Amino acid sequence: FAAAVRRGARAEATEPHAAAARYDRAAHVVAVELTNGATFSFPVALVPALAAATDAPLADVEVGPVGIALRWPALDADLSVAGLVRLVFGRR
């Protein structure tokens, strides 16, 4: 348990966390505002779990607890913010 708590604290301090997210229907992208004030967006076509979805379920994006993931309930899709950042910007 103590090791898991340490890993969680390290992740909270070093990995990006979402403060807000929204779907832009016109551009077909999801924009994510991070807790450090930075914002990034990604085309839904880059994410297999989202690529075939229509506008209505994509617009129903939620920020998960502590901002570590985004959730689309109607699509049953949960994606980590850190994974999305790696997808958009690469592994480093």
Buried (B, 14 or more C-beta within 10 A) or exposed (E): EEEEEEEEEEEEEEBBBBBEBBBBEEEEBBBBBBBEEEEBBBBBEEBEEBEEBEEEBBBBBEBBEEBBBBBBEEBEBBBBBBBBBEBBEEEE
